[in-house]
Amino acid sequence: MENRIQQLRSDRRVTQQELADAVGVTRQTIISLENGRYNASLLLAHRLARYFGLAIEELFIFEEGLP
């Protein structure tokens, strides 16, 4: 699943570590999310969306028809 995390983080000049600390995960988790190797749990998606002040649907790109 694609997301806008790297773009939003870069726009706000937040490091991967700062974002990880803010949402309670490791820097490796943020790296994996940004590279599309990991899909966030609903709880993490909610935390990230709240951090950026967005709805989950604005942060994560859902494509209909995909499993």
C-alpha positions as CSV (number, residue, x, y, z in Angstrom):
1,M,0.0,0.0,0.0
2,E,1.4,3.4,-1.0
3,N,1.5,6.3,1.5
4,R,2.6,9.9,1.7
5,I,4.6,9.6,4.9
6,Q,8.0,10.4,3.3
7,Q,6.7,13.4,1.4
8,L,4.9,14.8,4.5
9,R,7.8,14.1,6.8
10,S,10.2,15.8,4.4
11,D,7.8,18.8,3.9
12,R,7.8,19.3,7.7
13,R,11.5,18.7,8.1
14,V,11.0,15.9,10.5
15,T,13.5,13.1,10.7
16,Q,12.6,9.5,10.6
17,Q,13.7,9.1,14.2
18,E,11.6,12.1,15.3
19,L,8.5,10.7,13.6
20,A,9.2,7.2,15.1
21,D,9.5,8.7,18.6
22,A,6.3,10.6,18.2
23,V,4.2,7.6,17.1
24,G,5.9,5.0,19.3
25,V,7.7,2.8,16.8
26,T,11.3,2.3,15.7
27,R,13.1,4.2,13.0
28,Q,13.3,0.9,11.0
29,T,9.5,0.8,11.0
30,I,9.3,4.3,9.5
31,I,11.9,3.3,6.9
32,S,9.9,0.1,6.0
33,L,6.6,2.1,5.7
34,E,8.2,4.7,3.5
35,N,9.7,2.0,1.2
36,G,6.4,0.1,1.0
37,R,7.9,-3.0,2.7
38,Y,5.5,-2.8,5.6
39,N,1.8,-2.0,5.9
40,A,0.8,-0.1,9.1
41,S,-1.6,-1.6,11.6
42,L,-4.8,0.3,12.1
43,L,-3.5,1.7,15.3
44,L,-0.2,2.9,13.8
45,A,-2.1,4.3,10.7
46,H,-4.3,6.3,13.1
47,R,-1.3,7.6,15.1
48,L,0.5,8.7,11.9
49,A,-2.6,10.4,10.5
50,R,-3.2,12.2,13.8
51,Y,0.5,13.3,13.8
52,F,0.1,14.9,10.4
53,G,-3.4,16.2,11.0
54,L,-4.9,14.1,8.3
55,A,-7.5,11.4,7.8
56,I,-6.1,8.0,7.3
57,E,-7.4,8.0,3.7
58,E,-5.4,11.2,3.0
59,L,-2.2,9.5,4.3
60,F,-2.5,6.1,2.8
61,I,-3.4,5.4,-0.8
62,F,-6.0,2.6,-1.1
63,E,-6.5,1.1,-4.4
64,E,-9.8,-0.7,-4.9
65,G,-9.7,-4.2,-6.3
66,L,-6.4,-5.0,-4.7
67,P,-6.2,-7.7,-2.0
